[in-house]
Amino acid sequence: MPSLVPVTRKPIDFRADATRVILKPFIPPSKERIRKIIDRVLSLPEDTVEQWLDRVIGEFAHRHNQFHQVLQENYRRVAHYIPKGKKLSEKRKTLLGAYFTHEYSVEAAALFNPSIVPHPDQRDLPAGHERFILSLRATGEGHISSIEFRSGVLGPQNEVSLETPTPFLLPGEVQPLHTPAPDFLRAALEASSLPKGILERVLHSNGKPASIDSVRTALQHQTRVHPELRALLPDMLEQLDRAEQESFVLSYNNEVPVSERIIFPVSQSERNGIEDARFVQFSDDNGDVVYYAPYTAYDGKQISMKMLKTRDFLQFEIYPLFGKAVQNKGMALFPEKLDGRYAAISRQDGESLFLMYSDSVFRWEDAEVIRIPELPWEMVQIGNCGSPIKTDEGWLLLTHGVGPLRKYVIGVYLLDLHDPSKIIGTLEEPILSPNEKEREGYVPNVVYSCGGMVRNNELILPYAYSDVGTGIATIPLADLLNALNS
């Protein structure tokens, strides 16, 4: 399946590394079993405790940063099972923490589905160079997925150099998001049909930025003042509970390298994985730059869409999304507002491309289909491969198409700049298909991306192949646009 435009595969090929592990709590579901483990460790003589702690440290500590801190934290998770009045040495506490900890190899199964954005820190680079960040989906035991990062530099001719990742991974510090973005609380309340006038009073009840607690209190007050709202209160409180349980802040010290940062599932909706973050550098109304990444959360039974927001890749705000148009996978945000509204490409029916608009990045209600599968290589389904990319000729929309034998390829459409519901250019063939070296893997016959970027008149396209490796391709922008316009 030859491409209609020249594609250069860069000499970049990196794969999953099973030695990259994190420490996770290991807490048996049975309280009785937890107590039995504790009783056995409490029965050990102190010299045996010291010997076994030394063995644990010698075998595992060199594989992790903050090893002792994690063991102590996991001890605190079970400390309430310790008999009252029982005095323990610090070494016994740490050893107990080790019994309730296990290593998890986050990349053991796959490292794939990249997106690329300019790095927020472009300091100390030679002229003509640009630093970037790659996000990646890492999958380990039980097919639990998380988000990892790599960084690198593009040279004057788009030469690619990747920074060597460290051997460590460190989940960030998780804290509740007590005072979330104002638009988020508005979206949660609008999803429950609260009348607009009362909504405004609830959001501004005390003259301070609204918190989830202040909104909950204000809602209960308003239902006393307006008894007709009592029927809405359970739904409103349910939306607030979801907002509280599913939103949080993940933070890293700025000394933690990009390659060590990992966003591992935190909330209940994510407990079986977070998939395919589509990062985009978004320009706000006032010119400020923020990075968004819609991603799919999976709890083992159903999916839900969530939104990641960051300015520096050190602090990440995580939010659930609201609305009937965020019930399917594969949402990608435009990098700017269109006519004053947020816009996104999504898939509502499992097989076609839809365009969505919203006044809030956190709530999406309506979507219109703009493309159904038509070409032979996409007749099973189509979906986006990341956020639309703005050019003078129109919006470049990278897509994945699924055809015979469930083969995944990457195609591209050109959308009208002012009305992206109009597809003004298509290619009869995909721009990237798995070659003979790329077709074998965990999931064979697949190439897939979660987002590219344009730089120096080329499309920079990171892509995963067969869920086993990741490469980077470049395509001359003029050739691509000429083919789309022909």
C-alpha positions as CSV (number, residue, x, y, z in Angstrom):
1,M,0.0,0.0,0.0
2,P,2.3,2.8,-1.2
3,S,2.0,6.3,0.2
4,L,1.2,9.1,-2.2
5,V,3.7,11.4,-0.5
6,P,7.3,10.8,0.5
7,V,7.8,9.5,4.0
8,T,11.1,9.3,5.8
9,R,11.4,7.0,8.8
10,K,14.0,8.5,11.2
11,P,16.6,6.2,12.7
12,I,14.6,6.2,15.9
13,D,13.3,2.9,17.3
14,F,12.6,2.4,21.0
15,R,10.8,-0.4,22.7
16,A,9.3,-1.4,26.0
17,D,11.8,-2.0,28.8
18,A,10.5,-4.5,31.5
19,T,13.2,-3.2,33.9
20,R,11.4,0.1,34.4
21,V,9.3,-0.6,37.5
22,I,7.3,1.3,40.1
23,L,6.4,0.3,43.6
24,K,2.7,-0.3,44.3
25,P,0.8,-1.1,47.4
26,F,0.0,-4.8,47.8
27,I,-3.0,-4.9,50.2
28,P,-4.9,-8.2,50.2
29,P,-8.6,-7.8,50.0
30,S,-9.2,-9.9,53.1
31,K,-8.7,-8.2,56.5
32,E,-8.0,-11.6,58.0
33,R,-5.2,-12.2,55.7
34,I,-3.7,-8.7,56.4
35,R,-3.7,-9.5,60.1
36,K,-2.1,-12.9,59.6
37,I,0.8,-11.4,57.6
38,I,1.2,-8.7,60.3
39,D,1.2,-11.3,63.1
40,R,3.8,-13.4,61.4
41,V,6.1,-10.4,60.9
42,L,5.5,-9.3,64.5
43,S,6.6,-12.7,65.7
44,L,10.1,-12.4,64.1
45,P,13.0,-11.7,66.5
46,E,14.5,-8.3,66.0
47,D,17.8,-9.6,64.6
48,T,15.8,-11.5,62.0
49,V,13.9,-8.3,61.1
50,E,17.2,-6.5,60.6
51,Q,18.7,-9.3,58.5
52,W,15.6,-9.5,56.2
53,L,15.3,-5.7,55.9
54,D,19.0,-5.6,54.8
55,R,18.3,-8.3,52.2
56,V,15.2,-6.4,50.9
57,I,17.2,-3.2,50.7
58,G,20.1,-5.0,48.9
59,E,17.9,-6.6,46.4
60,F,15.4,-3.8,45.6
61,A,16.5,-0.3,46.8
62,H,18.9,0.4,43.8
63,R,15.9,-0.1,41.4
64,H,13.9,2.8,42.9
65,N,14.1,6.4,44.0
66,Q,12.5,7.1,47.4
67,F,12.5,3.4,48.2
68,H,12.4,3.8,52.0
69,Q,9.7,6.4,51.8
70,V,7.4,4.2,49.8
71,L,7.9,1.2,52.2
72,Q,7.1,3.5,55.2
73,E,4.0,4.9,53.4
74,N,2.7,1.3,52.7
75,Y,3.3,0.5,56.4
76,R,1.1,3.4,57.3
77,R,-1.6,1.9,55.0
78,V,-1.9,-1.1,57.3
79,A,-0.8,0.4,60.6
80,H,-4.3,0.5,62.0
81,Y,-4.2,-3.4,62.1
82,I,-1.4,-3.3,64.6
83,P,-2.6,-4.2,68.1
84,K,-3.0,-1.1,70.2
85,G,-0.1,-0.3,72.5
86,K,2.3,-2.5,70.4
87,K,5.6,-0.7,70.1
88,L,7.6,-1.3,66.8
89,S,11.1,-0.4,65.8
90,E,11.5,1.7,62.7
91,K,13.1,-1.3,61.0
92,R,10.2,-3.6,61.7
93,K,7.8,-0.9,60.4
94,T,9.8,-0.6,57.2
95,L,9.9,-4.4,56.8
96,L,6.2,-4.6,57.3
97,G,5.8,-2.0,54.6
98,A,7.9,-4.3,52.3
99,Y,5.4,-7.1,52.8
100,F,2.6,-4.9,51.6
101,T,4.5,-3.6,48.5
102,H,5.2,-5.1,45.1
103,E,7.0,-4.1,42.0
104,Y,5.0,-3.4,38.8
105,S,6.7,-3.4,35.4
106,V,4.7,-0.7,33.7
107,E,6.1,-1.4,30.2
108,A,6.2,-5.2,30.4
109,A,3.6,-5.7,27.7
110,A,4.0,-2.6,25.5
111,L,5.1,1.0,25.0
112,F,3.2,2.7,22.2
113,N,0.8,5.3,20.9
114,P,2.9,8.5,21.1
115,S,1.9,12.1,20.8
116,I,4.4,15.0,20.4
117,V,4.3,18.6,21.6
118,P,6.9,21.4,22.0
119,H,8.5,21.3,25.5
120,P,7.4,24.2,27.7
121,D,11.1,24.9,28.5
122,Q,13.1,25.9,25.5
123,R,16.1,27.4,27.4
124,D,19.7,26.8,26.7
125,L,19.3,25.4,23.2
126,P,21.4,26.4,20.1
127,A,19.7,28.4,17.4
128,G,17.4,26.4,15.2
129,H,16.8,23.7,17.8
130,E,13.6,22.9,19.6
131,R,13.0,20.7,22.6
132,F,9.9,18.4,22.6
133,I,8.0,16.0,24.8
134,L,6.6,12.7,23.7
135,S,3.8,11.1,25.7
136,L,3.5,7.3,25.5
137,R,1.0,4.7,26.6
138,A,2.8,2.0,28.7
139,T,1.1,-1.3,29.4
140,G,2.0,-3.9,32.0
141,E,0.7,-6.9,33.8
142,G,-3.1,-7.2,33.6
143,H,-3.1,-4.9,30.6
144,I,-3.1,-1.8,32.9
145,S,-2.0,1.2,31.0
146,S,-0.4,4.4,32.2
147,I,1.2,7.6,30.6
148,E,4.9,7.9,30.3
149,F,7.1,10.7,28.8
150,R,10.3,11.1,26.9
151,S,12.0,14.3,25.8
152,G,14.3,15.1,22.9
153,V,15.5,17.9,20.6
154,L,14.7,18.6,16.9
155,G,17.6,20.1,15.0
156,P,17.5,22.7,12.2
157,Q,16.7,20.0,9.6
158,N,14.4,18.2,12.0
159,E,17.1,15.8,13.0
160,V,15.8,13.9,16.0
161,S,17.8,13.2,19.2
162,L,16.1,11.5,22.1
163,E,17.4,12.0,25.6
164,T,18.3,8.7,27.2
165,P,15.7,7.8,29.9
166,T,16.9,7.1,33.4
167,P,16.3,3.6,34.8
168,F,13.8,4.9,37.3
169,L,10.1,5.8,37.3
170,L,8.4,7.8,40.0
171,P,4.6,8.3,40.3
172,G,3.8,11.8,41.3
173,E,2.4,13.1,44.6
174,V,-1.4,12.9,44.4
175,Q,-3.6,15.5,46.2
176,P,-7.3,16.3,46.1
177,L,-8.3,19.1,43.8
178,H,-10.3,21.1,46.4
179,T,-10.5,24.3,44.3
180,P,-10.7,23.1,40.7
181,A,-11.0,25.2,37.6
182,P,-14.2,27.3,37.8
183,D,-15.3,26.1,34.4
184,F,-15.1,22.5,35.7
185,L,-17.6,23.1,38.6
186,R,-19.9,25.0,36.2
187,A,-19.8,22.0,33.8
188,A,-20.7,19.6,36.6
189,L,-23.7,21.6,37.7
190,E,-24.9,22.3,34.1
191,A,-24.9,18.6,33.5
192,S,-27.5,18.3,36.2
193,S,-29.8,21.0,34.7
194,L,-29.5,23.5,37.5
195,P,-31.2,26.8,36.4
196,K,-28.7,29.4,35.3
197,G,-29.5,32.1,37.8
198,I,-29.2,29.7,40.8
199,L,-26.1,28.2,39.3
200,E,-24.4,31.6,39.3
201,R,-25.3,32.1,43.0
202,V,-24.0,28.7,43.9
203,L,-20.7,29.3,42.2
204,H,-20.2,32.8,43.8
205,S,-21.8,32.1,47.2
206,N,-18.9,33.4,49.3
207,G,-17.0,35.8,47.1
208,K,-14.1,33.4,46.8
209,P,-13.1,30.9,44.2
210,A,-15.6,28.1,44.4
211,S,-14.6,24.8,46.0
212,I,-16.4,21.5,45.8
213,D,-17.3,21.8,49.5
214,S,-18.6,25.4,49.1
215,V,-20.7,24.4,46.1
216,R,-22.2,21.5,48.0
217,T,-23.1,23.8,50.9
218,A,-24.5,26.4,48.6
219,L,-26.7,23.8,46.8
220,Q,-28.2,22.6,50.0
221,H,-29.0,26.2,51.0
222,Q,-30.6,26.9,47.6
223,T,-32.8,23.9,47.9
224,R,-34.1,25.2,51.2
225,V,-34.8,28.6,49.6
226,H,-36.2,27.0,46.4
227,P,-38.1,23.8,47.4
228,E,-38.8,23.1,43.7
229,L,-35.1,22.2,43.3
230,R,-35.2,19.4,45.8
231,A,-35.9,16.9,43.0
232,L,-32.7,17.9,41.3
233,L,-30.5,17.8,44.5
234,P,-29.6,14.0,44.3
235,D,-28.4,14.4,40.7
236,M,-26.5,17.5,41.5
237,L,-24.8,15.9,44.6
238,E,-24.0,12.8,42.5
239,Q,-22.3,15.0,39.9
240,L,-20.3,16.8,42.7
241,D,-19.3,13.5,44.2
242,R,-18.0,12.3,40.9
243,A,-16.2,15.6,40.4
244,E,-14.6,15.1,43.9
245,Q,-13.7,11.5,43.4
246,E,-12.4,11.7,39.9
247,S,-10.4,15.0,40.0
248,F,-7.0,15.4,41.5
249,V,-3.6,17.1,41.2
250,L,-0.5,15.1,40.4
251,S,2.8,16.9,41.2
252,Y,6.5,16.3,40.6
253,N,9.6,18.1,41.9
254,N,11.3,19.9,39.1
255,E,14.5,17.8,39.7
256,V,12.6,14.7,38.5
257,P,13.6,14.1,34.9
258,V,10.9,14.0,32.3
259,S,11.5,10.3,31.6
260,E,11.0,9.4,35.3
261,R,7.5,11.0,35.5
262,I,4.6,8.6,35.1
263,I,0.9,9.1,35.4
264,F,-0.4,5.9,36.8
265,P,-4.1,5.2,37.4
266,V,-5.4,6.9,40.6
267,S,-9.2,7.1,40.7
268,Q,-11.8,4.3,40.5
269,S,-12.7,5.0,36.9
270,E,-9.0,4.4,36.0
271,R,-8.2,1.4,38.0
272,N,-7.8,-0.8,34.9
273,G,-5.9,1.7,32.9
274,I,-5.6,5.1,31.3
275,E,-5.2,5.0,27.5
276,D,-4.1,7.0,24.6
277,A,-3.6,10.6,25.9
278,R,-3.7,13.0,22.9
279,F,-1.6,16.0,24.1
280,V,-2.1,19.4,22.4
281,Q,-0.4,22.7,23.0
282,F,-3.5,25.0,23.4
283,S,-3.4,28.8,22.9
284,D,-6.0,30.4,25.3
285,D,-8.0,33.6,24.5
286,N,-5.4,35.8,26.2
287,G,-2.5,34.1,24.4
288,D,-1.4,31.9,27.4
289,V,-0.3,28.4,26.5
290,V,-1.7,25.4,28.3
291,Y,-1.4,21.7,27.4
292,Y,-4.5,19.6,27.4
293,A,-4.8,15.8,26.9
294,P,-8.1,14.0,26.6
295,Y,-7.6,10.3,27.5
296,T,-9.7,7.2,28.1
297,A,-10.2,5.8,31.6
298,Y,-11.1,2.2,32.0
299,D,-12.4,0.6,35.3
300,G,-12.5,-3.0,34.0
301,K,-16.2,-2.8,32.8
302,Q,-16.7,0.6,31.1
303,I,-14.8,3.5,29.7
304,S,-15.1,7.2,30.5
305,M,-13.3,10.3,29.1
306,K,-11.1,12.4,31.3
307,M,-9.0,15.6,30.7
308,L,-5.5,16.2,31.7
309,K,-4.3,19.8,32.0
310,T,-0.8,21.1,32.6
311,R,1.4,24.2,31.9
312,D,4.8,22.7,32.8
313,F,4.6,18.9,32.8
314,L,5.4,19.1,36.5
315,Q,1.9,19.7,37.9
316,F,-1.0,17.9,36.2
317,E,-4.7,18.6,36.9
318,I,-7.0,15.6,36.2
319,Y,-10.7,16.1,35.5
320,P,-13.6,13.9,34.5
321,L,-15.6,15.1,31.5
322,F,-19.4,15.6,31.4
323,G,-22.0,15.3,28.7
324,K,-23.5,12.8,26.4
325,A,-20.9,13.3,23.7
326,V,-18.0,12.0,25.8
327,Q,-19.1,8.4,26.0
328,N,-16.7,6.9,23.4
329,K,-12.9,6.7,23.0
330,G,-10.6,8.9,20.9
331,M,-11.3,12.5,21.6
332,A,-8.8,15.1,20.3
333,L,-9.0,18.8,21.0
334,F,-8.3,21.6,18.5
335,P,-5.3,23.7,19.5
336,E,-7.4,26.9,19.8
337,K,-11.0,28.0,20.0
338,L,-13.0,28.3,16.9
339,D,-15.4,31.2,16.8
340,G,-15.0,31.5,20.6
341,R,-15.8,27.9,21.4
342,Y,-13.7,24.8,22.1
343,A,-13.8,22.3,19.3
344,A,-12.8,18.6,19.2
345,I,-12.8,15.5,16.9
346,S,-14.4,12.4,18.4
347,R,-15.9,9.1,17.6
348,Q,-19.5,8.6,18.8
349,D,-20.5,5.4,17.1
350,G,-17.3,3.3,17.2
351,E,-16.6,3.8,13.5
352,S,-17.0,7.4,12.2
353,L,-15.5,10.8,12.8
354,F,-17.5,13.5,14.5
355,L,-17.0,17.2,15.2
356,M,-18.0,18.7,18.5
357,Y,-18.2,22.3,19.9
358,S,-18.6,23.4,23.5
359,D,-18.4,26.5,25.6
360,S,-16.6,24.4,28.2
361,V,-13.6,22.1,27.8
362,F,-15.1,19.9,30.5
363,R,-18.6,19.4,29.0
364,W,-19.6,18.1,25.6
365,E,-23.2,17.5,24.6
366,D,-23.5,17.6,20.8
367,A,-21.6,16.1,17.9
368,E,-22.1,15.9,14.1
369,V,-20.7,13.3,11.9
370,I,-18.2,14.6,9.3
371,R,-16.9,11.3,7.8
372,I,-18.0,7.7,7.7
373,P,-15.7,4.9,6.5
374,E,-15.5,5.0,2.7
375,L,-12.1,3.9,1.5
376,P,-11.1,0.2,1.4
377,W,-8.4,0.6,4.0
378,E,-10.7,2.2,6.5
379,M,-14.0,0.4,6.1
380,V,-14.0,-1.2,9.6
381,Q,-13.6,2.0,11.4
382,I,-11.8,5.4,11.4
383,G,-10.7,7.6,14.2
384,N,-8.3,10.5,14.8
385,C,-4.6,10.2,15.4
386,G,-4.4,13.3,17.5
387,S,-5.4,16.9,17.4
388,P,-5.9,18.7,14.1
389,I,-2.8,20.7,13.0
390,K,-3.3,24.2,11.7
391,T,-1.8,25.1,8.3
392,D,-2.4,28.0,5.9
393,E,-4.4,25.6,3.7
394,G,-6.6,24.1,6.4
395,W,-6.6,21.8,9.4
396,L,-4.5,18.6,8.9
397,L,-6.4,15.8,10.6
398,L,-4.4,12.6,11.0
399,T,-6.6,9.5,11.2
400,H,-6.3,5.8,11.7
401,G,-8.2,3.5,9.4
402,V,-8.9,-0.2,10.0
403,G,-9.3,-2.4,7.0
404,P,-9.0,-6.1,6.0
405,L,-7.4,-8.4,8.6
406,R,-7.9,-5.5,11.1
407,K,-4.8,-3.8,9.7
408,Y,-4.4,-0.3,11.1
409,V,-2.9,2.5,8.9
410,I,-2.5,6.2,9.2
411,G,-4.3,8.5,6.8
412,V,-4.9,12.3,6.6
413,Y,-7.8,14.6,5.7
414,L,-7.7,18.4,5.2
415,L,-10.5,20.3,7.0
416,D,-11.7,23.8,6.1
417,L,-10.0,26.4,8.4
418,H,-13.2,28.2,9.1
419,D,-15.7,25.3,9.0
420,P,-13.9,22.1,9.9
421,S,-17.1,20.1,9.3
422,K,-16.1,20.4,5.6
423,I,-13.5,17.9,4.4
424,I,-11.7,19.7,1.5
425,G,-9.0,17.2,0.9
426,T,-8.5,13.5,1.1
427,L,-5.9,10.9,0.0
428,E,-6.8,7.7,-1.7
429,E,-4.0,5.9,0.2
430,P,-2.7,6.1,3.7
431,I,0.5,8.0,4.4
432,L,1.9,5.3,6.7
433,S,1.4,1.6,6.8
434,P,3.3,-1.1,8.8
435,N,6.2,-2.3,6.8
436,E,7.7,-5.8,7.1
437,K,9.8,-4.8,10.1
438,E,6.9,-3.2,11.8
439,R,4.0,-5.6,11.3
440,E,5.0,-8.2,14.0
441,G,4.3,-7.5,17.7
442,Y,1.9,-7.7,20.6
443,V,-0.9,-6.6,18.2
444,P,0.4,-7.2,14.7
445,N,-0.3,-5.1,11.5
446,V,-0.8,-1.8,13.3
447,V,0.6,1.7,13.1
448,Y,-1.0,4.3,15.3
449,S,-0.3,7.8,16.6
450,C,-1.9,10.1,19.2
451,G,-0.6,13.3,17.6
452,G,2.0,15.0,15.4
453,M,3.3,18.5,14.9
454,V,4.5,20.7,12.0
455,R,8.0,22.2,12.1
456,N,10.3,23.6,9.5
457,N,7.9,22.7,6.7
458,E,7.6,19.1,7.7
459,L,5.0,17.0,9.5
460,I,6.7,15.3,12.4
461,L,4.8,12.1,13.0
462,P,5.7,9.9,16.0
463,Y,4.0,6.5,15.6
464,A,3.8,3.2,17.3
465,Y,3.9,-0.1,15.4
466,S,2.2,-3.3,16.4
467,D,2.2,-2.2,20.1
468,V,5.8,-3.2,20.4
469,G,7.9,-0.2,19.3
470,T,7.8,3.5,18.5
471,G,9.4,5.4,15.7
472,I,9.3,8.9,14.2
473,A,8.5,9.7,10.5
474,T,8.7,13.0,8.7
475,I,6.7,14.1,5.6
476,P,7.3,17.3,3.6
477,L,4.4,19.6,4.3
478,A,4.2,21.1,0.8
479,D,4.1,17.6,-0.8
480,L,1.3,16.5,1.6
481,L,-0.8,19.7,1.0
482,N,-0.3,19.4,-2.8
483,A,-1.5,15.8,-2.7
484,L,-4.5,16.8,-0.5
485,N,-5.4,19.6,-2.8
486,S,-5.0,17.7,-6.1
